[in-house]
């Protein structure tokens, strides 16, 4: 294994009121993998109907966890670490947001060379 490089991100997006609003992270570079040790999220403005946490790999969405009817201004988090492979894109899908809702995602983990 190579050296682990800390990976911290704060992703923010303003909802346009669409049925699904995706907040996406950057793609994992070729030859690397990324471990997300902690992910938390919230709709800072209003309640919404659901949220999914997963990733996009070669055009297909894969969902790790889903929360239905989350409350507004409440932090939700992924219960355990997840590993993304090269070219994967982390996706957090908010469903049922209102127009101009402030969506926030906080990531903490590391990136390292794949074997």
PDB file as gemmi writes it, atoms N, CA and C in Angstrom:
CRYST1    1.000    1.000    1.000  90.00  90.00  90.00 P 1                      
ATOM      1  N   UNK A   1       0.832  -1.183   0.000  1.00  0.00           N  
ATOM      2  CA  UNK A   1       0.000   0.000   0.000  1.00  0.00           C  
ATOM      3  C   UNK A   1       0.877   1.246   0.000  1.00  0.00           C  
ATOM      4  N   UNK A   2       0.384   2.257  -0.669  1.00  0.00           N  
ATOM      5  CA  UNK A   2       1.101   3.519  -0.720  1.00  0.00           C  
ATOM      6  C   UNK A   2       0.746   4.416   0.448  1.00  0.00           C  
ATOM      7  N   UNK A   3       1.301   5.594   0.396  1.00  0.00           N  
ATOM      8  CA  UNK A   3       1.053   6.590   1.432  1.00  0.00           C  
ATOM      9  C   UNK A   3      -0.400   7.058   1.378  1.00  0.00           C  
ATOM     10  N   UNK A   4      -1.010   7.181   2.544  1.00  0.00           N  
ATOM     11  CA  UNK A   4      -2.386   7.669   2.638  1.00  0.00           C  
ATOM     12  C   UNK A   4      -2.367   9.194   2.681  1.00  0.00           C  
ATOM     13  N   UNK A   5      -3.141   9.787   1.793  1.00  0.00           N  
ATOM     14  CA  UNK A   5      -3.248  11.245   1.734  1.00  0.00           C  
ATOM     15  C   UNK A   5      -4.629  11.634   2.247  1.00  0.00           C  
ATOM     16  N   UNK A   6      -4.633  12.488   3.258  1.00  0.00           N  
ATOM     17  CA  UNK A   6      -5.900  12.915   3.865  1.00  0.00           C  
ATOM     18  C   UNK A   6      -6.838  13.491   2.800  1.00  0.00           C  
ATOM     19  N   UNK A   7      -8.120  13.166   2.933  1.00  0.00           N  
ATOM     20  CA  UNK A   7      -9.134  13.641   1.988  1.00  0.00           C  
ATOM     21  C   UNK A   7     -10.303  14.215   2.780  1.00  0.00           C  
ATOM     22  N   UNK A   8     -10.446  15.531   2.759  1.00  0.00           N  
ATOM     23  CA  UNK A   8     -11.548  16.211   3.451  1.00  0.00           C  
ATOM     24  C   UNK A   8     -12.230  17.126   2.450  1.00  0.00           C  
ATOM     25  N   UNK A   9     -13.552  17.087   2.443  1.00  0.00           N  
ATOM     26  CA  UNK A   9     -14.306  17.941   1.533  1.00  0.00           C  
ATOM     27  C   UNK A   9     -15.579  18.423   2.210  1.00  0.00           C  
ATOM     28  N   UNK A  10     -15.968  19.621   1.834  1.00  0.00           N  
ATOM     29  CA  UNK A  10     -17.275  20.159   2.195  1.00  0.00           C  
ATOM     30  C   UNK A  10     -17.941  20.519   0.871  1.00  0.00           C  
ATOM     31  N   UNK A  11     -18.992  19.787   0.530  1.00  0.00           N  
ATOM     32  CA  UNK A  11     -19.695  19.994  -0.734  1.00  0.00           C  
ATOM     33  C   UNK A  11     -21.004  20.716  -0.453  1.00  0.00           C  
ATOM     34  N   UNK A  12     -21.249  21.790  -1.160  1.00  0.00           N  
ATOM     35  CA  UNK A  12     -22.482  22.567  -0.965  1.00  0.00           C  
ATOM     36  C   UNK A  12     -23.181  22.718  -2.312  1.00  0.00           C  
ATOM     37  N   UNK A  13     -24.506  22.691  -2.269  1.00  0.00           N  
ATOM     38  CA  UNK A  13     -25.290  22.889  -3.484  1.00  0.00           C  
ATOM     39  C   UNK A  13     -26.624  23.497  -3.096  1.00  0.00           C  
ATOM     40  N   UNK A  14     -27.138  24.367  -3.947  1.00  0.00           N  
ATOM     41  CA  UNK A  14     -28.459  24.951  -3.740  1.00  0.00           C  
ATOM     42  C   UNK A  14     -29.430  24.203  -4.643  1.00  0.00           C  
ATOM     43  N   UNK A  15     -30.500  23.686  -4.060  1.00  0.00           N  
ATOM     44  CA  UNK A  15     -31.486  22.911  -4.811  1.00  0.00           C  
ATOM     45  C   UNK A  15     -32.220  23.796  -5.807  1.00  0.00           C  
ATOM     46  N   UNK A  16     -32.488  23.216  -6.973  1.00  0.00           N  
ATOM     47  CA  UNK A  16     -33.298  23.915  -7.973  1.00  0.00           C  
ATOM     48  C   UNK A  16     -34.746  23.425  -7.935  1.00  0.00           C  
ATOM     49  N   UNK A  17     -35.073  22.609  -6.925  1.00  0.00           N  
ATOM     50  CA  UNK A  17     -36.434  22.115  -6.769  1.00  0.00           C  
ATOM     51  C   UNK A  17     -36.743  20.890  -7.610  1.00  0.00           C  
ATOM     52  N   UNK A  18     -35.735  20.315  -8.289  1.00  0.00           N  
ATOM     53  CA  UNK A  18     -35.937  19.100  -9.084  1.00  0.00           C  
ATOM     54  C   UNK A  18     -36.320  17.931  -8.184  1.00  0.00           C  
ATOM     55  N   UNK A  19     -36.893  16.888  -8.788  1.00  0.00           N  
ATOM     56  CA  UNK A  19     -37.269  15.696  -8.026  1.00  0.00           C  
ATOM     57  C   UNK A  19     -36.057  15.091  -7.324  1.00  0.00           C  
ATOM     58  N   UNK A  20     -34.943  14.982  -8.035  1.00  0.00           N  
ATOM     59  CA  UNK A  20     -33.693  14.474  -7.471  1.00  0.00           C  
ATOM     60  C   UNK A  20     -32.609  15.521  -7.662  1.00  0.00           C  
ATOM     61  N   UNK A  21     -31.886  15.810  -6.600  1.00  0.00           N  
ATOM     62  CA  UNK A  21     -30.752  16.729  -6.690  1.00  0.00           C  
ATOM     63  C   UNK A  21     -29.523  15.959  -6.226  1.00  0.00           C  
ATOM     64  N   UNK A  22     -28.553  15.769  -7.125  1.00  0.00           N  
ATOM     65  CA  UNK A  22     -27.336  15.033  -6.802  1.00  0.00           C  
ATOM     66  C   UNK A  22     -26.216  15.987  -6.413  1.00  0.00           C  
ATOM     67  N   UNK A  23     -25.589  15.690  -5.284  1.00  0.00           N  
ATOM     68  CA  UNK A  23     -24.358  16.367  -4.885  1.00  0.00           C  
ATOM     69  C   UNK A  23     -23.254  15.353  -5.146  1.00  0.00           C  
ATOM     70  N   UNK A  24     -22.300  15.708  -6.004  1.00  0.00           N  
ATOM     71  CA  UNK A  24     -21.275  14.745  -6.415  1.00  0.00           C  
ATOM     72  C   UNK A  24     -19.885  15.234  -6.027  1.00  0.00           C  
ATOM     73  N   UNK A  25     -19.037  14.275  -5.707  1.00  0.00           N  
ATOM     74  CA  UNK A  25     -17.647  14.551  -5.382  1.00  0.00           C  
ATOM     75  C   UNK A  25     -16.822  14.365  -6.651  1.00  0.00           C  
ATOM     76  N   UNK A  26     -15.526  14.619  -6.553  1.00  0.00           N  
ATOM     77  CA  UNK A  26     -14.658  14.422  -7.708  1.00  0.00           C  
ATOM     78  C   UNK A  26     -14.381  12.937  -7.921  1.00  0.00           C  
ATOM     79  N   UNK A  27     -14.082  12.588  -9.160  1.00  0.00           N  
ATOM     80  CA  UNK A  27     -13.787  11.203  -9.531  1.00  0.00           C  
ATOM     81  C   UNK A  27     -12.475  10.746  -8.883  1.00  0.00           C  
ATOM     82  N   UNK A  28     -12.448   9.472  -8.471  1.00  0.00           N  
ATOM     83  CA  UNK A  28     -11.211   8.898  -7.927  1.00  0.00           C  
ATOM     84  C   UNK A  28     -10.231   8.734  -9.091  1.00  0.00           C  
ATOM     85  N   UNK A  29      -9.002   9.241  -8.967  1.00  0.00           N  
ATOM     86  CA  UNK A  29      -8.046   9.175 -10.073  1.00  0.00           C  
ATOM     87  C   UNK A  29      -7.660   7.735 -10.428  1.00  0.00           C  
ATOM     88  N   UNK A  30      -7.293   7.492 -11.695  1.00  0.00           N  
ATOM     89  CA  UNK A  30      -6.825   6.164 -12.100  1.00  0.00           C  
ATOM     90  C   UNK A  30      -5.633   5.725 -11.254  1.00  0.00           C  
ATOM     91  N   UNK A  31      -5.638   4.461 -10.848  1.00  0.00           N  
ATOM     92  CA  UNK A  31      -4.553   3.905 -10.052  1.00  0.00           C  
ATOM     93  C   UNK A  31      -4.668   4.153  -8.563  1.00  0.00           C  
ATOM     94  N   UNK A  32      -5.765   4.778  -8.133  1.00  0.00           N  
ATOM     95  CA  UNK A  32      -5.970   5.103  -6.721  1.00  0.00           C  
ATOM     96  C   UNK A  32      -7.288   4.539  -6.208  1.00  0.00           C  
ATOM     97  N   UNK A  33      -7.418   4.523  -4.897  1.00  0.00           N  
ATOM     98  CA  UNK A  33      -8.695   4.223  -4.254  1.00  0.00           C  
ATOM     99  C   UNK A  33      -8.889   5.242  -3.140  1.00  0.00           C  
ATOM    100  N   UNK A  34     -10.145   5.467  -2.790  1.00  0.00           N  
ATOM    101  CA  UNK A  34     -10.461   6.462  -1.760  1.00  0.00           C  
ATOM    102  C   UNK A  34     -11.333   5.807  -0.700  1.00  0.00           C  
ATOM    103  N   UNK A  35     -10.946   5.950   0.550  1.00  0.00           N  
ATOM    104  CA  UNK A  35     -11.743   5.453   1.665  1.00  0.00           C  
ATOM    105  C   UNK A  35     -12.437   6.638   2.321  1.00  0.00           C  
ATOM    106  N   UNK A  36     -13.760   6.585   2.360  1.00  0.00           N  
ATOM    107  CA  UNK A  36     -14.548   7.598   3.046  1.00  0.00           C  
ATOM    108  C   UNK A  36     -14.825   7.050   4.443  1.00  0.00           C  
ATOM    109  N   UNK A  37     -14.170   7.626   5.445  1.00  0.00           N  
ATOM    110  CA  UNK A  37     -14.325   7.148   6.817  1.00  0.00           C  
ATOM    111  C   UNK A  37     -15.532   7.765   7.507  1.00  0.00           C  
ATOM    112  N   UNK A  38     -15.853   8.979   7.116  1.00  0.00           N  
ATOM    113  CA  UNK A  38     -17.014   9.648   7.708  1.00  0.00           C  
ATOM    114  C   UNK A  38     -17.668  10.520   6.643  1.00  0.00           C  
ATOM    115  N   UNK A  39     -18.979  10.406   6.537  1.00  0.00           N  
ATOM    116  CA  UNK A  39     -19.759  11.241   5.637  1.00  0.00           C  
ATOM    117  C   UNK A  39     -20.993  11.688   6.399  1.00  0.00           C  
ATOM    118  N   UNK A  40     -21.229  12.973   6.446  1.00  0.00           N  
ATOM    119  CA  UNK A  40     -22.461  13.484   7.047  1.00  0.00           C  
ATOM    120  C   UNK A  40     -23.093  14.465   6.070  1.00  0.00           C  
ATOM    121  N   UNK A  41     -24.406  14.642   6.202  1.00  0.00           N  
ATOM    122  CA  UNK A  41     -25.129  15.483   5.255  1.00  0.00           C  
ATOM    123  C   UNK A  41     -26.324  16.110   5.934  1.00  0.00           C  
ATOM    124  N   UNK A  42     -26.806  17.192   5.332  1.00  0.00           N  
ATOM    125  CA  UNK A  42     -28.030  17.813   5.822  1.00  0.00           C  
ATOM    126  C   UNK A  42     -28.616  18.730   4.757  1.00  0.00           C  
ATOM    127  N   UNK A  43     -29.919  18.905   4.844  1.00  0.00           N  
ATOM    128  CA  UNK A  43     -30.614  19.968   4.130  1.00  0.00           C  
ATOM    129  C   UNK A  43     -30.751  21.061   5.178  1.00  0.00           C  
ATOM    130  N   UNK A  44     -30.000  22.123   5.028  1.00  0.00           N  
ATOM    131  CA  UNK A  44     -29.940  23.161   6.053  1.00  0.00           C  
ATOM    132  C   UNK A  44     -31.212  24.004   6.126  1.00  0.00           C  
ATOM    133  N   UNK A  45     -32.108  23.844   5.146  1.00  0.00           N  
ATOM    134  CA  UNK A  45     -33.247  24.746   5.023  1.00  0.00           C  
ATOM    135  C   UNK A  45     -34.576  24.122   5.420  1.00  0.00           C  
ATOM    136  N   UNK A  46     -34.985  23.068   4.724  1.00  0.00           N  
ATOM    137  CA  UNK A  46     -36.286  22.442   4.982  1.00  0.00           C  
ATOM    138  C   UNK A  46     -36.140  20.933   5.044  1.00  0.00           C  
ATOM    139  N   UNK A  47     -37.214  20.263   5.414  1.00  0.00           N  
ATOM    140  CA  UNK A  47     -37.218  18.809   5.371  1.00  0.00           C  
ATOM    141  C   UNK A  47     -37.326  18.342   3.929  1.00  0.00           C  
ATOM    142  N   UNK A  48     -37.006  17.099   3.671  1.00  0.00           N  
ATOM    143  CA  UNK A  48     -37.112  16.545   2.330  1.00  0.00           C  
ATOM    144  C   UNK A  48     -37.569  15.105   2.445  1.00  0.00           C  
ATOM    145  N   UNK A  49     -37.856  14.446   1.323  1.00  0.00           N  
ATOM    146  CA  UNK A  49     -38.477  13.123   1.404  1.00  0.00           C  
ATOM    147  C   UNK A  49     -37.494  11.968   1.512  1.00  0.00           C  
ATOM    148  N   UNK A  50     -36.248  12.171   1.115  1.00  0.00           N  
ATOM    149  CA  UNK A  50     -35.299  11.076   1.224  1.00  0.00           C  
ATOM    150  C   UNK A  50     -33.911  11.459   0.764  1.00  0.00           C  
ATOM    151  N   UNK A  51     -32.956  10.605   1.101  1.00  0.00           N  
ATOM    152  CA  UNK A  51     -31.582  10.790   0.646  1.00  0.00           C  
ATOM    153  C   UNK A  51     -30.957   9.414   0.450  1.00  0.00           C  
ATOM    154  N   UNK A  52     -30.134   9.302  -0.587  1.00  0.00           N  
ATOM    155  CA  UNK A  52     -29.376   8.077  -0.852  1.00  0.00           C  
ATOM    156  C   UNK A  52     -27.901   8.429  -0.930  1.00  0.00           C  
ATOM    157  N   UNK A  53     -27.073   7.528  -0.411  1.00  0.00           N  
ATOM    158  CA  UNK A  53     -25.624   7.689  -0.497  1.00  0.00           C  
ATOM    159  C   UNK A  53     -25.087   6.503  -1.285  1.00  0.00           C  
ATOM    160  N   UNK A  54     -24.292   6.793  -2.295  1.00  0.00           N  
ATOM    161  CA  UNK A  54     -23.733   5.722  -3.111  1.00  0.00           C  
ATOM    162  C   UNK A  54     -22.658   6.249  -4.040  1.00  0.00           C  
ATOM    163  N   UNK A  55     -22.501   5.564  -5.170  1.00  0.00           N  
ATOM    164  CA  UNK A  55     -21.469   5.963  -6.120  1.00  0.00           C  
ATOM    165  C   UNK A  55     -21.895   5.597  -7.534  1.00  0.00           C  
ATOM    166  N   UNK A  56     -21.251   6.254  -8.482  1.00  0.00           N  
ATOM    167  CA  UNK A  56     -21.467   6.011  -9.903  1.00  0.00           C  
ATOM    168  C   UNK A  56     -20.229   5.315 -10.440  1.00  0.00           C  
ATOM    169  N   UNK A  57     -20.437   4.134 -11.019  1.00  0.00           N  
ATOM    170  CA  UNK A  57     -19.330   3.371 -11.611  1.00  0.00           C  
ATOM    171  C   UNK A  57     -19.735   2.932 -13.011  1.00  0.00           C  
ATOM    172  N   UNK A  58     -18.982   3.397 -13.998  1.00  0.00           N  
ATOM    173  CA  UNK A  58     -19.227   3.039 -15.400  1.00  0.00           C  
ATOM    174  C   UNK A  58     -20.693   3.218 -15.799  1.00  0.00           C  
ATOM    175  N   UNK A  59     -21.283   4.341 -15.397  1.00  0.00           N  
ATOM    176  CA  UNK A  59     -22.635   4.686 -15.813  1.00  0.00           C  
ATOM    177  C   UNK A  59     -23.760   4.065 -15.007  1.00  0.00           C  
ATOM    178  N   UNK A  60     -23.434   3.307 -13.959  1.00  0.00           N  
ATOM    179  CA  UNK A  60     -24.460   2.663 -13.138  1.00  0.00           C  
ATOM    180  C   UNK A  60     -24.347   3.155 -11.694  1.00  0.00           C  
ATOM    181  N   UNK A  61     -25.496   3.510 -11.131  1.00  0.00           N  
ATOM    182  CA  UNK A  61     -25.529   3.942  -9.730  1.00  0.00           C  
ATOM    183  C   UNK A  61     -25.606   2.727  -8.814  1.00  0.00           C  
ATOM    184  N   UNK A  62     -24.858   2.775  -7.718  1.00  0.00           N  
ATOM    185  CA  UNK A  62     -24.868   1.738  -6.685  1.00  0.00           C  
ATOM    186  C   UNK A  62     -25.120   2.459  -5.361  1.00  0.00           C  
ATOM    187  N   UNK A  63     -26.155   2.050  -4.635  1.00  0.00           N  
ATOM    188  CA  UNK A  63     -26.538   2.754  -3.405  1.00  0.00           C  
ATOM    189  C   UNK A  63     -26.157   1.933  -2.188  1.00  0.00           C  
ATOM    190  N   UNK A  64     -25.467   2.571  -1.241  1.00  0.00           N  
ATOM    191  CA  UNK A  64     -25.064   1.924   0.002  1.00  0.00           C  
ATOM    192  C   UNK A  64     -26.144   2.024   1.065  1.00  0.00           C  
ATOM    193  N   UNK A  65     -26.744   3.200   1.183  1.00  0.00           N  
ATOM    194  CA  UNK A  65     -27.674   3.439   2.281  1.00  0.00           C  
ATOM    195  C   UNK A  65     -28.720   4.460   1.843  1.00  0.00           C  
ATOM    196  N   UNK A  66     -29.913   4.349   2.435  1.00  0.00           N  
ATOM    197  CA  UNK A  66     -31.002   5.274   2.133  1.00  0.00           C  
ATOM    198  C   UNK A  66     -31.710   5.656   3.429  1.00  0.00           C  
ATOM    199  N   UNK A  67     -32.076   6.915   3.546  1.00  0.00           N  
ATOM    200  CA  UNK A  67     -32.834   7.414   4.694  1.00  0.00           C  
ATOM    201  C   UNK A  67     -34.099   8.065   4.155  1.00  0.00           C  
ATOM    202  N   UNK A  68     -35.251   7.606   4.646  1.00  0.00           N  
ATOM    203  CA  UNK A  68     -36.524   8.177   4.199  1.00  0.00           C  
ATOM    204  C   UNK A  68     -37.035   9.178   5.224  1.00  0.00           C  
ATOM    205  N   UNK A  69     -37.615  10.259   4.734  1.00  0.00           N  
ATOM    206  CA  UNK A  69     -38.220  11.323   5.552  1.00  0.00           C  
ATOM    207  C   UNK A  69     -37.264  11.915   6.583  1.00  0.00           C  
ATOM    208  N   UNK A  70     -36.057  12.308   6.185  1.00  0.00           N  
ATOM    209  CA  UNK A  70     -35.160  12.953   7.137  1.00  0.00           C  
ATOM    210  C   UNK A  70     -35.666  14.342   7.526  1.00  0.00           C  
ATOM    211  N   UNK A  71     -35.325  14.776   8.702  1.00  0.00           N  
ATOM    212  CA  UNK A  71     -35.761  16.089   9.206  1.00  0.00           C  
ATOM    213  C   UNK A  71     -34.847  17.197   8.691  1.00  0.00           C  
ATOM    214  N   UNK A  72     -35.382  18.398   8.638  1.00  0.00           N  
ATOM    215  CA  UNK A  72     -34.589  19.563   8.228  1.00  0.00           C  
ATOM    216  C   UNK A  72     -33.567  19.910   9.299  1.00  0.00           C  
ATOM    217  N   UNK A  73     -32.461  20.494   8.858  1.00  0.00           N  
ATOM    218  CA  UNK A  73     -31.413  20.990   9.758  1.00  0.00           C  
ATOM    219  C   UNK A  73     -30.942  19.933  10.752  1.00  0.00           C  
ATOM    220  N   UNK A  74     -30.883  18.686  10.291  1.00  0.00           N  
ATOM    221  CA  UNK A  74     -30.428  17.565  11.112  1.00  0.00           C  
ATOM    222  C   UNK A  74     -29.321  16.847  10.358  1.00  0.00           C  
ATOM    223  N   UNK A  75     -28.194  16.612  11.006  1.00  0.00           N  
ATOM    224  CA  UNK A  75     -27.101  15.892  10.360  1.00  0.00           C  
ATOM    225  C   UNK A  75     -27.400  14.398  10.323  1.00  0.00           C  
ATOM    226  N   UNK A  76     -27.220  13.797   9.163  1.00  0.00           N  
ATOM    227  CA  UNK A  76     -27.311  12.346   8.988  1.00  0.00           C  
ATOM    228  C   UNK A  76     -25.947  11.881   8.523  1.00  0.00           C  
ATOM    229  N   UNK A  77     -25.574  10.632   8.846  1.00  0.00           N  
ATOM    230  CA  UNK A  77     -24.260  10.157   8.473  1.00  0.00           C  
ATOM    231  C   UNK A  77     -24.305   8.712   8.037  1.00  0.00           C  
ATOM    232  N   UNK A  78     -23.277   8.331   7.297  1.00  0.00           N  
ATOM    233  CA  UNK A  78     -23.098   6.964   6.846  1.00  0.00           C  
ATOM    234  C   UNK A  78     -22.495   6.184   8.005  1.00  0.00           C  
ATOM    235  N   UNK A  79     -23.048   5.019   8.350  1.00  0.00           N  
ATOM    236  CA  UNK A  79     -22.662   4.336   9.583  1.00  0.00           C  
ATOM    237  C   UNK A  79     -21.298   3.647   9.588  1.00  0.00           C  
ATOM    238  N   UNK A  80     -20.645   3.478   8.446  1.00  0.00           N  
ATOM    239  CA  UNK A  80     -19.369   2.765   8.431  1.00  0.00           C  
ATOM    240  C   UNK A  80     -18.575   3.185   7.200  1.00  0.00           C  
ATOM    241  N   UNK A  81     -17.249   2.987   7.211  1.00  0.00           N  
ATOM    242  CA  UNK A  81     -16.407   3.407   6.087  1.00  0.00           C  
ATOM    243  C   UNK A  81     -16.761   2.681   4.788  1.00  0.00           C  
ATOM    244  N   UNK A  82     -16.518   3.365   3.671  1.00  0.00           N  
ATOM    245  CA  UNK A  82     -16.739   2.800   2.336  1.00  0.00           C  
ATOM    246  C   UNK A  82     -15.529   3.107   1.471  1.00  0.00           C  
ATOM    247  N   UNK A  83     -15.226   2.194   0.551  1.00  0.00           N  
ATOM    248  CA  UNK A  83     -14.078   2.355  -0.335  1.00  0.00           C  
ATOM    249  C   UNK A  83     -14.566   2.553  -1.767  1.00  0.00           C  
ATOM    250  N   UNK A  84     -14.045   3.588  -2.401  1.00  0.00           N  
ATOM    251  CA  UNK A  84     -14.315   3.862  -3.808  1.00  0.00           C  
ATOM    252  C   UNK A  84     -13.092   3.466  -4.617  1.00  0.00           C  
ATOM    253  N   UNK A  85     -13.314   2.831  -5.766  1.00  0.00           N  
ATOM    254  CA  UNK A  85     -12.226   2.426  -6.643  1.00  0.00           C  
ATOM    255  C   UNK A  85     -11.952   3.511  -7.678  1.00  0.00           C  
ATOM    256  N   UNK A  86     -10.875   3.335  -8.444  1.00  0.00           N  
ATOM    257  CA  UNK A  86     -10.534   4.325  -9.461  1.00  0.00           C  
ATOM    258  C   UNK A  86     -11.718   4.572 -10.394  1.00  0.00           C  
ATOM    259  N   UNK A  87     -11.888   5.818 -10.779  1.00  0.00           N  
ATOM    260  CA  UNK A  87     -12.951   6.300 -11.670  1.00  0.00           C  
ATOM    261  C   UNK A  87     -14.337   6.332 -11.026  1.00  0.00           C  
ATOM    262  N   UNK A  88     -14.492   5.862  -9.786  1.00  0.00           N  
ATOM    263  CA  UNK A  88     -15.789   5.967  -9.102  1.00  0.00           C  
ATOM    264  C   UNK A  88     -16.051   7.424  -8.727  1.00  0.00           C  
ATOM    265  N   UNK A  89     -17.327   7.774  -8.665  1.00  0.00           N  
ATOM    266  CA  UNK A  89     -17.739   9.117  -8.259  1.00  0.00           C  
ATOM    267  C   UNK A  89     -18.755   8.972  -7.131  1.00  0.00           C  
ATOM    268  N   UNK A  90     -18.465   9.552  -5.979  1.00  0.00           N  
ATOM    269  CA  UNK A  90     -19.387   9.542  -4.849  1.00  0.00           C  
ATOM    270  C   UNK A  90     -20.595  10.409  -5.187  1.00  0.00           C  
ATOM    271  N   UNK A  91     -21.802   9.889  -4.916  1.00  0.00           N  
ATOM    272  CA  UNK A  91     -23.040  10.609  -5.219  1.00  0.00           C  
ATOM    273  C   UNK A  91     -23.937  10.600  -3.986  1.00  0.00           C  
ATOM    274  N   UNK A  92     -24.436  11.761  -3.627  1.00  0.00           N  
ATOM    275  CA  UNK A  92     -25.431  11.882  -2.566  1.00  0.00           C  
ATOM    276  C   UNK A  92     -26.670  12.460  -3.226  1.00  0.00           C  
ATOM    277  N   UNK A  93     -27.756  11.686  -3.262  1.00  0.00           N  
ATOM    278  CA  UNK A  93     -28.979  12.089  -3.957  1.00  0.00           C  
ATOM    279  C   UNK A  93     -30.044  12.513  -2.952  1.00  0.00           C  
ATOM    280  N   UNK A  94     -30.374  13.788  -2.975  1.00  0.00           N  
ATOM    281  CA  UNK A  94     -31.457  14.340  -2.160  1.00  0.00           C  
ATOM    282  C   UNK A  94     -32.744  14.270  -2.983  1.00  0.00           C  
ATOM    283  N   UNK A  95     -33.819  13.776  -2.385  1.00  0.00           N  
ATOM    284  CA  UNK A  95     -35.108  13.662  -3.062  1.00  0.00           C  
ATOM    285  C   UNK A  95     -36.134  14.520  -2.339  1.00  0.00           C  
ATOM    286  N   UNK A  96     -36.936  15.242  -3.118  1.00  0.00           N  
ATOM    287  CA  UNK A  96     -38.024  16.018  -2.531  1.00  0.00           C  
ATOM    288  C   UNK A  96     -37.590  17.285  -1.841  1.00  0.00           C  
ATOM    289  N   UNK A  97     -36.507  17.889  -2.300  1.00  0.00           N  
ATOM    290  CA  UNK A  97     -36.085  19.165  -1.722  1.00  0.00           C  
ATOM    291  C   UNK A  97     -36.952  20.289  -2.280  1.00  0.00           C  
ATOM    292  N   UNK A  98     -36.936  21.402  -1.608  1.00  0.00           N  
ATOM    293  CA  UNK A  98     -37.641  22.597  -2.084  1.00  0.00           C  
ATOM    294  C   UNK A  98     -36.667  23.492  -2.842  1.00  0.00           C  
ATOM    295  N   UNK A  99     -37.208  24.318  -3.718  1.00  0.00           N  
ATOM    296  CA  UNK A  99     -36.382  25.253  -4.465  1.00  0.00           C  
ATOM    297  C   UNK A  99     -35.583  26.136  -3.498  1.00  0.00           C  
ATOM    298  N   UNK A 100     -34.305  26.286  -3.774  1.00  0.00           N  
ATOM    299  CA  UNK A 100     -33.357  27.104  -3.011  1.00  0.00           C  
ATOM    300  C   UNK A 100     -32.960  26.514  -1.659  1.00  0.00           C  
ATOM    301  N   UNK A 101     -33.250  25.241  -1.406  1.00  0.00           N  
ATOM    302  CA  UNK A 101     -32.741  24.579  -0.198  1.00  0.00           C  
ATOM    303  C   UNK A 101     -31.212  24.528  -0.256  1.00  0.00           C  
ATOM    304  N   UNK A 102     -30.572  24.734   0.884  1.00  0.00           N  
ATOM    305  CA  UNK A 102     -29.116  24.649   0.987  1.00  0.00           C  
ATOM    306  C   UNK A 102     -28.744  23.229   1.408  1.00  0.00           C  
ATOM    307  N   UNK A 103     -28.076  22.500   0.517  1.00  0.00           N  
ATOM    308  CA  UNK A 103     -27.693  21.110   0.761  1.00  0.00           C  
ATOM    309  C   UNK A 103     -26.203  21.065   1.080  1.00  0.00           C  
ATOM    310  N   UNK A 104     -25.838  20.303   2.108  1.00  0.00           N  
ATOM    311  CA  UNK A 104     -24.439  20.245   2.538  1.00  0.00           C  
ATOM    312  C   UNK A 104     -24.016  18.801   2.787  1.00  0.00           C  
ATOM    313  N   UNK A 105     -22.793  18.472   2.346  1.00  0.00           N  
ATOM    314  CA  UNK A 105     -22.206  17.147   2.561  1.00  0.00           C  
ATOM    315  C   UNK A 105     -20.778  17.358   3.067  1.00  0.00           C  
ATOM    316  N   UNK A 106     -20.409  16.626   4.114  1.00  0.00           N  
ATOM    317  CA  UNK A 106     -19.078  16.726   4.715  1.00  0.00           C  
ATOM    318  C   UNK A 106     -18.404  15.358   4.633  1.00  0.00           C  
ATOM    319  N   UNK A 107     -17.191  15.318   4.061  1.00  0.00           N  
ATOM    320  CA  UNK A 107     -16.458  14.068   3.854  1.00  0.00           C  
ATOM    321  C   UNK A 107     -15.139  14.097   4.610  1.00  0.00           C  
ATOM    322  N   UNK A 108     -14.745  12.933   5.113  1.00  0.00           N  
ATOM    323  CA  UNK A 108     -13.463  12.787   5.785  1.00  0.00           C  
ATOM    324  C   UNK A 108     -12.950  11.389   5.475  1.00  0.00           C  
ATOM    325  N   UNK A 109     -11.723  11.298   4.994  1.00  0.00           N  
ATOM    326  CA  UNK A 109     -11.157   9.997   4.669  1.00  0.00           C  
ATOM    327  C   UNK A 109      -9.742  10.148   4.147  1.00  0.00           C  
ATOM    328  N   UNK A 110      -9.364   9.247   3.223  1.00  0.00           N  
ATOM    329  CA  UNK A 110      -8.027   9.318   2.644  1.00  0.00           C  
ATOM    330  C   UNK A 110      -8.022   8.667   1.266  1.00  0.00           C  
ATOM    331  N   UNK A 111      -7.031   9.077   0.460  1.00  0.00           N  
ATOM    332  CA  UNK A 111      -6.794   8.511  -0.864  1.00  0.00           C  
ATOM    333  C   UNK A 111      -5.424   7.853  -0.832  1.00  0.00           C  
ATOM    334  N   UNK A 112      -5.311   6.706  -1.506  1.00  0.00           N  
ATOM    335  CA  UNK A 112      -4.028   6.012  -1.579  1.00  0.00           C  
ATOM    336  C   UNK A 112      -3.940   5.250  -2.889  1.00  0.00           C  
ATOM    337  N   UNK A 113      -2.712   4.894  -3.281  1.00  0.00           N  
ATOM    338  CA  UNK A 113      -2.523   4.102  -4.493  1.00  0.00           C  
ATOM    339  C   UNK A 113      -3.160   2.737  -4.303  1.00  0.00           C  
ATOM    340  N   UNK A 114      -3.796   2.250  -5.380  1.00  0.00           N  
ATOM    341  CA  UNK A 114      -4.355   0.895  -5.349  1.00  0.00           C  
ATOM    342  C   UNK A 114      -3.211  -0.096  -5.527  1.00  0.00           C  
ATOM    343  N   UNK A 115      -3.454  -1.314  -5.148  1.00  0.00           N  
ATOM    344  CA  UNK A 115      -2.398  -2.338  -5.276  1.00  0.00           C  
ATOM    345  C   UNK A 115      -2.034  -2.591  -6.699  1.00  0.00           C  
TER     346      UNK A 115                                                      
END                                                                             
